[in-house]
Amino acid sequence: MGESGSIGGDSTIQIHWTVKLEEYFASTGEKAHCLSWVHKQAETMYSNRRTWIDLPVIVGSGVIAFRDAGFLFSIQQFYFLVVV
């Protein structure tokens, strides 16, 4: 960690490491760690719920597509027989 940093053009601000700054970074890090854990738990929970919704939708879509393809094929055969 550097002892100084520049902000803007020519102005330079000297930043020194203090106990107050250390406490700020420690508390911010703890909050970020806790929020990360909460996010992972929520993601796991809703990912499982989403799977239970997505699977029937995917299977149902496949069944309907298969049924429609067979239906269209039977209509094409019927028209072929009628036309010929």
N, CA, C and O atoms as a printed pandas DataFrame, in Angstrom:
     atom_number atom_name residue_name chain_id  residue_number  x_coord  y_coord  z_coord
0              1         N          MET        A               1    0.842   -1.168    0.000
1              2        CA          MET        A               1    0.000    0.000    0.000
2              3         C          MET        A               1    0.891    1.237    0.000
3              4         O          MET        A               1    1.827    1.351    0.792
4              5         N          GLY        A               2    0.588    2.132   -0.880
5              6        CA          GLY        A               2    1.394    3.351   -0.991
6              7         C          GLY        A               2    1.092    4.327    0.116
7              8         O          GLY        A               2    0.017    4.307    0.716
8              9         N          GLU        A               3    2.050    5.172    0.374
9             10        CA          GLU        A               3    1.888    6.193    1.402
10            11         C          GLU        A               3    1.231    7.444    0.842
11            12         O          GLU        A               3    0.675    8.237    1.602
12            13         N          SER        A               4    1.282    7.638   -0.463
13            14        CA          SER        A               4    0.697    8.845   -1.027
14            15         C          SER        A               4   -0.038    8.499   -2.306
15            16         O          SER        A               4    0.249    7.491   -2.951
16            17         N          GLY        A               5   -0.977    9.335   -2.659
17            18        CA          GLY        A               5   -1.714    9.157   -3.896
18            19         C          GLY        A               5   -2.053   10.501   -4.475
19            20         O          GLY        A               5   -2.176   11.478   -3.737
20            21         N          SER        A               6   -2.205   10.577   -5.762
21            22        CA          SER        A               6   -2.553   11.844   -6.378
22            23         C          SER        A               6   -3.971   11.761   -6.913
23            24         O          SER        A               6   -4.379   10.766   -7.511
24            25         N          ILE        A               7   -4.696   12.823   -6.684
25            26        CA          ILE        A               7   -6.059   12.928   -7.168
26            27         C          ILE        A               7   -6.103   14.182   -8.032
27            28         O          ILE        A               7   -5.711   15.267   -7.602
28            29         N          GLY        A               8   -6.588   14.012   -9.257
29            30        CA          GLY        A               8   -6.659   15.167  -10.135
30            31         C          GLY        A               8   -5.337   15.414  -10.823
31            32         O          GLY        A               8   -4.516   14.506  -10.955
32            33         N          GLY        A               9   -5.131   16.646  -11.261
33            34        CA          GLY        A               9   -3.945   17.010  -12.030
34            35         C          GLY        A               9   -2.688   17.117  -11.191
35            36         O          GLY        A               9   -2.006   16.114  -10.979
36            37         N          ASP        A              10   -2.364   18.306  -10.708
37            38        CA          ASP        A              10   -1.098   18.555  -10.017
38            39         C          ASP        A              10   -1.203   18.421   -8.505
39            40         O          ASP        A              10   -0.177   18.328   -7.832
40            41         N          SER        A              11   -2.415   18.408   -7.949
41            42        CA          SER        A              11   -2.544   18.355   -6.489
42            43         C          SER        A              11   -2.228   16.957   -5.981
43            44         O          SER        A              11   -2.645   15.960   -6.573
44            45         N          THR        A              12   -1.495   16.893   -4.893
45            46        CA          THR        A              12   -1.120   15.623   -4.283
46            47         C          THR        A              12   -1.604   15.617   -2.843
47            48         O          THR        A              12   -1.368   16.563   -2.092
48            49         N          ILE        A              13   -2.290   14.531   -2.462
49            50        CA          ILE        A              13   -2.783   14.384   -1.095
50            51         C          ILE        A              13   -2.010   13.254   -0.444
51            52         O          ILE        A              13   -1.904   12.165   -1.008
52            53         N          GLN        A              14   -1.479   13.502    0.718
53            54        CA          GLN        A              14   -0.747   12.495    1.468
54            55         C          GLN        A              14   -1.737   11.699    2.323
55            56         O          GLN        A              14   -2.452   12.260    3.153
56            57         N          ILE        A              15   -1.764   10.382    2.102
57            58        CA          ILE        A              15   -2.628    9.514    2.880
58            59         C          ILE        A              15   -1.731    8.608    3.713
59            60         O          ILE        A              15   -0.880    7.894    3.183
60            61         N          HIS        A              16   -1.940    8.652    5.038
61            62        CA          HIS        A              16   -1.141    7.837    5.952
62            63         C          HIS        A              16   -2.036    6.763    6.557
63            64         O          HIS        A              16   -3.220    6.981    6.812
64            65         N          TRP        A              17   -1.444    5.614    6.775
65            66        CA          TRP        A              17   -2.165    4.494    7.356
66            67         C          TRP        A              17   -2.414    4.763    8.820
67            68         O          TRP        A              17   -1.483    5.040    9.576
68            69         N          THR        A              18   -3.708    4.679    9.233
69            70        CA          THR        A              18   -4.062    4.928   10.627
70            71         C          THR        A              18   -4.924    3.774   11.131
71            72         O          THR        A              18   -5.391    2.937   10.359
72            73         N          VAL        A              19   -5.117    3.756   12.429
73            74        CA          VAL        A              19   -5.959    2.735   13.037
74            75         C          VAL        A              19   -7.406    2.901   12.565
75            76         O          VAL        A              19   -8.103    1.914   12.328
76            77         N          LYS        A              20   -7.848    4.135   12.431
77            78        CA          LYS        A              20   -9.210    4.399   11.976
78            79         C          LYS        A              20   -9.417    3.890   10.547
79            80         O          LYS        A              20  -10.463    3.321   10.231
80            81         N          LEU        A              21   -8.440    4.091    9.706
81            82        CA          LEU        A              21   -8.509    3.596    8.334
82            83         C          LEU        A              21   -8.498    2.066    8.318
83            84         O          LEU        A              21   -9.217    1.448    7.532
84            85         N          GLU        A              22   -7.704    1.471    9.163
85            86        CA          GLU        A              22   -7.651    0.011    9.291
86            87         C          GLU        A              22   -9.011   -0.541    9.723
87            88         O          GLU        A              22   -9.479   -1.537    9.172
88            89         N          GLU        A              23   -9.646    0.105   10.709
89            90        CA          GLU        A              23  -10.956   -0.338   11.174
90            91         C          GLU        A              23  -12.011   -0.195   10.085
91            92         O          GLU        A              23  -12.889   -1.047    9.947
92            93         N          TYR        A              24  -11.922    0.888    9.312
93            94        CA          TYR        A              24  -12.862    1.098    8.212
94            95         C          TYR        A              24  -12.743   -0.031    7.194
95            96         O          TYR        A              24  -13.753   -0.614    6.800
96            97         N          PHE        A              25  -11.527   -0.347    6.766
97            98        CA          PHE        A              25  -11.334   -1.418    5.787
98            99         C          PHE        A              25  -11.752   -2.773    6.351
99           100         O          PHE        A              25  -12.290   -3.604    5.620
100          101         N          ALA        A              26  -11.514   -3.005    7.627
101          102        CA          ALA        A              26  -11.903   -4.272    8.243
102          103         C          ALA        A              26  -13.422   -4.421    8.283
103          104         O          ALA        A              26  -13.949   -5.482    7.949
104          105         N          SER        A              27  -14.118   -3.379    8.683
105          106        CA          SER        A              27  -15.586   -3.461    8.758
106          107         C          SER        A              27  -16.197   -3.557    7.364
107          108         O          SER        A              27  -17.169   -4.286    7.168
108          109         N          THR        A              28  -15.649   -2.841    6.405
109          110        CA          THR        A              28  -16.150   -2.917    5.037
110          111         C          THR        A              28  -15.913   -4.309    4.460
111          112         O          THR        A              28  -16.775   -4.849    3.767
112          113         N          GLY        A              29  -14.768   -4.881    4.739
113          114        CA          GLY        A              29  -14.466   -6.231    4.269
114          115         C          GLY        A              29  -15.388   -7.273    4.882
115          116         O          GLY        A              29  -15.815   -8.199    4.193
116          117         N          GLU        A              30  -15.703   -7.136    6.168
117          118        CA          GLU        A              30  -16.608   -8.066    6.832
118          119         C          GLU        A              30  -18.013   -7.979    6.243
119          120         O          GLU        A              30  -18.670   -8.996    6.024
120          121         N          LYS        A              31  -18.469   -6.741    5.987
121          122        CA          LYS        A              31  -19.792   -6.569    5.386
122          123         C          LYS        A              31  -19.828   -7.194    3.991
123          124         O          LYS        A              31  -20.793   -7.870    3.634
124          125         N          ALA        A              32  -18.790   -6.969    3.218
125          126        CA          ALA        A              32  -18.734   -7.527    1.863
126          127         C          ALA        A              32  -18.716   -9.053    1.907
127          128         O          ALA        A              32  -19.354   -9.708    1.083
128          129         N          HIS        A              33  -17.996   -9.610    2.854
129          130        CA          HIS        A              33  -17.941  -11.066    2.986
130          131         C          HIS        A              33  -19.317  -11.633    3.349
131          132         O          HIS        A              33  -19.736  -12.650    2.796
132          133         N          CYS        A              34  -20.016  -10.978    4.273
133          134        CA          CYS        A              34  -21.351  -11.431    4.672
134          135         C          CYS        A              34  -22.334  -11.322    3.509
135          136         O          CYS        A              34  -23.130  -12.234    3.284
136          137         N          LEU        A              35  -22.285  -10.218    2.774
137          138        CA          LEU        A              35  -23.184  -10.056    1.637
138          139         C          LEU        A              35  -22.875  -11.076    0.548
139          140         O          LEU        A              35  -23.785  -11.539   -0.141
140          141         N          SER        A              36  -21.623  -11.426    0.387
141          142        CA          SER        A              36  -21.243  -12.451   -0.581
142          143         C          SER        A              36  -21.840  -13.797   -0.178
143          144         O          SER        A              36  -22.349  -14.527   -1.028
144          145         N          TRP        A              37  -21.784  -14.126    1.100
145          146        CA          TRP        A              37  -22.347  -15.381    1.586
146          147         C          TRP        A              37  -23.863  -15.408    1.377
147          148         O          TRP        A              37  -24.409  -16.419    0.933
148          149         N          VAL        A              38  -24.543  -14.303    1.694
149          150        CA          VAL        A              38  -25.992  -14.223    1.510
150          151         C          VAL        A              38  -26.340  -14.388    0.029
151          152         O          VAL        A              38  -27.298  -15.081   -0.313
152          153         N          HIS        A              39  -25.570  -13.757   -0.835
153          154        CA          HIS        A              39  -25.813  -13.862   -2.278
154          155         C          HIS        A              39  -25.662  -15.308   -2.759
155          156         O          HIS        A              39  -26.475  -15.787   -3.550
156          157         N          LYS        A              40  -24.640  -15.991   -2.288
157          158        CA          LYS        A              40  -24.438  -17.389   -2.691
158          159         C          LYS        A              40  -25.579  -18.275   -2.215
159          160         O          LYS        A              40  -26.021  -19.159   -2.948
160          161         N          GLN        A              41  -26.062  -18.050   -0.997
161          162        CA          GLN        A              41  -27.178  -18.839   -0.471
162          163         C          GLN        A              41  -28.448  -18.593   -1.277
163          164         O          GLN        A              41  -29.166  -19.533   -1.617
164          165         N          ALA        A              42  -28.721  -17.332   -1.581
165          166        CA          ALA        A              42  -29.920  -17.005   -2.365
166          167         C          ALA        A              42  -29.821  -17.577   -3.772
167          168         O          ALA        A              42  -30.808  -18.076   -4.312
168          169         N          GLU        A              43  -28.639  -17.507   -4.363
169          170        CA          GLU        A              43  -28.450  -18.052   -5.704
170          171         C          GLU        A              43  -28.686  -19.558   -5.722
171          172         O          GLU        A              43  -29.303  -20.080   -6.652
172          173         N          THR        A              44  -28.203  -20.252   -4.708
173          174        CA          THR        A              44  -28.403  -21.699   -4.619
174          175         C          THR        A              44  -29.889  -22.028   -4.476
175          176         O          THR        A              44  -30.400  -22.928   -5.142
176          177         N          MET        A              45  -30.567  -21.299   -3.610
177          178        CA          MET        A              45  -31.980  -21.560   -3.360
178          179         C          MET        A              45  -32.819  -21.311   -4.621
179          180         O          MET        A              45  -33.637  -22.149   -4.999
180          181         N          TYR        A              46  -32.618  -20.178   -5.256
181          182        CA          TYR        A              46  -33.424  -19.854   -6.428
182          183         C          TYR        A              46  -32.996  -20.635   -7.656
183          184         O          TYR        A              46  -33.803  -20.823   -8.566
184          185         N          SER        A              47  -31.765  -21.092   -7.714
185          186        CA          SER        A              47  -31.328  -21.939   -8.819
186          187         C          SER        A              47  -32.065  -23.269   -8.767
187          188         O          SER        A              47  -32.500  -23.778   -9.800
188          189         N          ASN        A              48  -32.207  -23.832   -7.581
189          190        CA          ASN        A              48  -32.959  -25.086   -7.428
190          191         C          ASN        A              48  -34.426  -24.893   -7.795
191          192         O          ASN        A              48  -35.012  -25.741   -8.467
192          193         N          ARG        A              49  -35.018  -23.795   -7.363
193          194        CA          ARG        A              49  -36.419  -23.526   -7.690
194          195         C          ARG        A              49  -36.589  -23.321   -9.194
195          196         O          ARG        A              49  -37.569  -23.781   -9.779
196          197         N          ARG        A              50  -35.651  -22.642   -9.806
197          198        CA          ARG        A              50  -35.732  -22.383  -11.243
198          199         C          ARG        A              50  -35.653  -23.694  -12.030
199          200         O          ARG        A              50  -36.325  -23.853  -13.049
200          201         N          THR        A              51  -34.834  -24.622  -11.554
201          202        CA          THR        A              51  -34.732  -25.915  -12.226
202          203         C          THR        A              51  -36.070  -26.630  -12.204
203          204         O          THR        A              51  -36.460  -27.237  -13.202
204          205         N          TRP        A              52  -36.783  -26.572  -11.081
205          206        CA          TRP        A              52  -38.081  -27.239  -10.972
206          207         C          TRP        A              52  -39.122  -26.597  -11.880
207          208         O          TRP        A              52  -40.104  -27.248  -12.239
208          209         N          ILE        A              53  -38.933  -25.355  -12.255
209          210        CA          ILE        A              53  -39.846  -24.695  -13.192
210          211         C          ILE        A              53  -39.399  -24.937  -14.631
211          212         O          ILE        A              53  -40.231  -25.202  -15.499
212          213         N          ASP        A              54  -38.120  -24.850  -14.888
213          214        CA          ASP        A              54  -37.605  -24.958  -16.259
214          215         C          ASP        A              54  -37.754  -26.355  -16.845
215          216         O          ASP        A              54  -38.074  -26.489  -18.026
216          217         N          LEU        A              55  -37.530  -27.397  -16.053
217          218        CA          LEU        A              55  -37.596  -28.756  -16.586
218          219         C          LEU        A              55  -38.964  -29.112  -17.173
219          220         O          LEU        A              55  -39.015  -29.602  -18.301
220          221         N          PRO        A              56  -40.068  -28.890  -16.468
221          222        CA          PRO        A              56  -41.368  -29.197  -17.084
222          223         C          PRO        A              56  -41.652  -28.357  -18.327
223          224         O          PRO        A              56  -42.279  -28.837  -19.271
224          225         N          VAL        A              57  -41.198  -27.118  -18.331
225          226        CA          VAL        A              57  -41.406  -26.270  -19.504
226          227         C          VAL        A              57  -40.640  -26.823  -20.704
227          228         O          VAL        A              57  -41.170  -26.861  -21.815
228          229         N          ILE        A              58  -39.412  -27.245  -20.490
229          230        CA          ILE        A              58  -38.594  -27.794  -21.580
230          231         C          ILE        A              58  -39.209  -29.098  -22.096
231          232         O          ILE        A              58  -39.320  -29.299  -23.306
232          233         N          VAL        A              59  -39.603  -29.978  -21.182
233          234        CA          VAL        A              59  -40.195  -31.256  -21.589
234          235         C          VAL        A              59  -41.516  -31.006  -22.307
235          236         O          VAL        A              59  -41.777  -31.613  -23.346
236          237         N          GLY        A              60  -42.344  -30.131  -21.775
237          238        CA          GLY        A              60  -43.628  -29.826  -22.416
238          239         C          GLY        A              60  -43.444  -29.230  -23.805
239          240         O          GLY        A              60  -44.175  -29.578  -24.732
240          241         N          SER        A              61  -42.483  -28.344  -23.951
241          242        CA          SER        A              61  -42.213  -27.762  -25.264
242          243         C          SER        A              61  -41.768  -28.827  -26.252
243          244         O          SER        A              61  -42.181  -28.812  -27.412
244          245         N          GLY        A              62  -40.935  -29.745  -25.802
245          246        CA          GLY        A              62  -40.487  -30.823  -26.675
246          247         C          GLY        A              62  -41.625  -31.732  -27.097
247          248         O          GLY        A              62  -41.704  -32.137  -28.256
248          249         N          VAL        A              63  -42.506  -32.054  -26.160
249          250        CA          VAL        A              63  -43.655  -32.916  -26.475
250          251         C          VAL        A              63  -44.571  -32.223  -27.479
251          252         O          VAL        A              63  -45.024  -32.842  -28.442
252          253         N          ILE        A              64  -44.841  -30.953  -27.255
253          254        CA          ILE        A              64  -45.719  -30.219  -28.171
254          255         C          ILE        A              64  -45.086  -30.098  -29.548
255          256         O          ILE        A              64  -45.775  -30.247  -30.557
256          257         N          ALA        A              65  -43.790  -29.832  -29.607
257          258        CA          ALA        A              65  -43.106  -29.739  -30.903
258          259         C          ALA        A              65  -43.141  -31.081  -31.625
259          260         O          ALA        A              65  -43.364  -31.125  -32.835
260          261         N          PHE        A              66  -42.928  -32.156  -30.910
261          262        CA          PHE        A              66  -42.970  -33.492  -31.509
262          263         C          PHE        A              66  -44.377  -33.803  -32.022
263          264         O          PHE        A              66  -44.544  -34.345  -33.114
264          265         N          ARG        A              67  -45.378  -33.456  -31.225
265          266        CA          ARG        A              67  -46.767  -33.693  -31.621
266          267         C          ARG        A              67  -47.125  -32.869  -32.856
267          268         O          ARG        A              67  -47.745  -33.384  -33.786
268          269         N          ASP        A              68  -46.734  -31.584  -32.869
269          270        CA          ASP        A              68  -47.036  -30.722  -34.010
270          271         C          ASP        A              68  -46.341  -31.208  -35.274
271          272         O          ASP        A              68  -46.916  -31.148  -36.361
272          273         N          ALA        A              69  -45.111  -31.687  -35.142
273          274        CA          ALA        A              69  -44.393  -32.189  -36.314
274          275         C          ALA        A              69  -45.104  -33.409  -36.873
275          276         O          ALA        A              69  -45.228  -33.538  -38.091
276          277         N          GLY        A              70  -45.567  -34.294  -36.027
277          278        CA          GLY        A              70  -46.316  -35.467  -36.485
278          279         C          GLY        A              70  -47.648  -35.078  -37.098
279          280         O          GLY        A              70  -48.072  -35.678  -38.086
280          281         N          PHE        A              71  -48.311  -34.090  -36.533
281          282        CA          PHE        A              71  -49.585  -33.623  -37.058
282          283         C          PHE        A              71  -49.408  -33.004  -38.438
283          284         O          PHE        A              71  -50.197  -33.274  -39.343
284          285         N          LEU        A              72  -48.381  -32.176  -38.607
285          286        CA          LEU        A              72  -48.132  -31.565  -39.911
286          287         C          LEU        A              72  -47.784  -32.616  -40.949
287          288         O          LEU        A              72  -48.180  -32.505  -42.109
288          289         N          PHE        A              73  -47.043  -33.636  -40.535
289          290        CA          PHE        A              73  -46.694  -34.702  -41.460
290          291         C          PHE        A              73  -47.950  -35.441  -41.916
291          292         O          PHE        A              73  -48.067  -35.785  -43.092
292          293         N          SER        A              74  -48.893  -35.690  -40.999
293          294        CA          SER        A              74  -50.127  -36.395  -41.369
294          295         C          SER        A              74  -50.995  -35.527  -42.269
295          296         O          SER        A              74  -51.662  -36.059  -43.156
296          297         N          ILE        A              75  -51.013  -34.216  -42.076
297          298        CA          ILE        A              75  -51.769  -33.308  -42.952
298          299         C          ILE        A              75  -51.161  -33.303  -44.344
299          300         O          ILE        A              75  -51.885  -33.322  -45.339
300          301         N          GLN        A              76  -49.831  -33.278  -44.420
301          302        CA          GLN        A              76  -49.170  -33.299  -45.729
302          303         C          GLN        A              76  -49.509  -34.590  -46.480
303          304         O          GLN        A              76  -49.739  -34.554  -47.688
304          305         N          GLN        A              77  -49.543  -35.712  -45.791
305          306        CA          GLN        A              77  -49.896  -36.974  -46.441
306          307         C          GLN        A              77  -51.350  -36.946  -46.907
307          308         O          GLN        A              77  -51.670  -37.445  -47.986
308          309         N          PHE        A              78  -52.225  -36.362  -46.095
309          310        CA          PHE        A              78  -53.637  -36.275  -46.465
310          311         C          PHE        A              78  -53.812  -35.424  -47.712
311          312         O          PHE        A              78  -54.522  -35.823  -48.636
312          313         N          TYR        A              79  -53.167  -34.241  -47.754
313          314        CA          TYR        A              79  -53.259  -33.382  -48.924
314          315         C          TYR        A              79  -52.680  -34.056  -50.156
315          316         O          TYR        A              79  -53.199  -33.893  -51.260
316          317         N          PHE        A              80  -51.607  -34.812  -49.971
317          318        CA          PHE        A              80  -50.997  -35.513  -51.092
318          319         C          PHE        A              80  -51.978  -36.532  -51.683
319          320         O          PHE        A              80  -52.079  -36.680  -52.901
320          321         N          LEU        A              81  -52.708  -37.239  -50.787
321          322        CA          LEU        A              81  -53.682  -38.214  -51.241
322          323         C          LEU        A              81  -54.873  -37.549  -51.923
323          324         O          LEU        A              81  -55.397  -38.076  -52.905
324          325         N          VAL        A              82  -55.302  -36.405  -51.417
325          326        CA          VAL        A              82  -56.454  -35.689  -51.987
326          327         C          VAL        A              82  -56.094  -35.088  -53.339
327          328         O          VAL        A              82  -56.882  -35.166  -54.282
328          329         N          VAL        A              83  -54.909  -34.488  -53.442
329          330        CA          VAL        A              83  -54.493  -33.822  -54.659
330          331         C          VAL        A              83  -54.214  -34.817  -55.761
331          332         O          VAL        A              83  -54.554  -34.570  -56.918
332          333         N          VAL        A              84  -53.600  -35.940  -55.423
333          334        CA          VAL        A              84  -53.229  -36.935  -56.425
334          335         C          VAL        A              84  -54.403  -37.729  -56.769
335          336         O          VAL        A              84  -54.316  -38.632  -57.601
